[in-house]
Amino acid sequence: MAYQASFRVWRGDAEGGDLRDYTVEVNDGEVVLDIIHRLQATQVPDLAVRWNCKAGKCGSCSAEVNGRPRLLCMTRMSTFAEDEVVTVTPMRTFPVVRDLVTDVSFNYAKAREVPAFAPPPGVAPGEYRMRQVDVERSQEFRKCIECFLCQDTCHVLRDHEDNKQRFAGPRHLMRIAELEMHPLDSADRVPAAQDEHGLGYCNITKCCTEVCPEHIGITDNALIPLKERVADRRYDPIVWLGNKLFRRRTP
């Protein structure tokens, strides 16, 4: 059964903007992206929104619904009461381009800073061999659709603009963890994770895991194990003693 819903949508650009109120029809089974499209078709044809697959797999329609980072295409209208005002705003962590579209180029710049997979010397493509348990561990992280909701909700980035130069964010630290755990990756990624990508800024509040539409255990399965590897390397007393002895023997 159709009903008239109250929507509050942010309109503006990089220079500024505000929330505008709209009343729009909602039908059974619809998602927030359907309503945004109906607004475009019937009331505000210049409303800007980024989307592509409408199936929760491209990560394009990321925004904030009632203050929570979500995919618009995966947020069902049935989760809201009929008399509830639904507020849709752009992702707060990234600069606004126009309306609900934000500039997420920061994430691609950070991705380029992560060195690619480094196969072991002497092993040609097609000769890689891995245990199935290692394959499955890596595959969880490869489910990422790069919606950047984890980056948006991470308070280290969200509340402190100056941290963006020193902190890669959960999506890219997860990529580093994936490569560090890869049994065929020959690069030592532990020092860079801490010193170049800002792993120490993460205080494992699990907010990134909570908003992940693919239900990836970002905190428990990637960030915490990566932190443990840094701690083992830098603060384990046996490792510390070994490093001291090794340095003493070095001319």
Buried (B, 14 or more C-beta within 10 A) or exposed (E): EEEEBBBBBBBBEEEEBEEBEBEBEBEEEBBBBBBBBBBBEEEBEEBBBBBEEBEBBBBBBBBBBBEEBBBBBBBEBEEBEEEEEBBBBBBBBBEBBBBBBBEBEBBEEBEEEBEEEBBEEEEEEEEEEEEEEEEEBBEBBEEBBBBBBBBBBBEBBBEEEEBBEBBBBBBBBBBBBBBBBBBBBEBEBBEBBBEBBBBEBBEBEBBBBBBBBBEBBBBEBBBBBBBEBBEEBEEEEEEEEEEEEEEEEEE
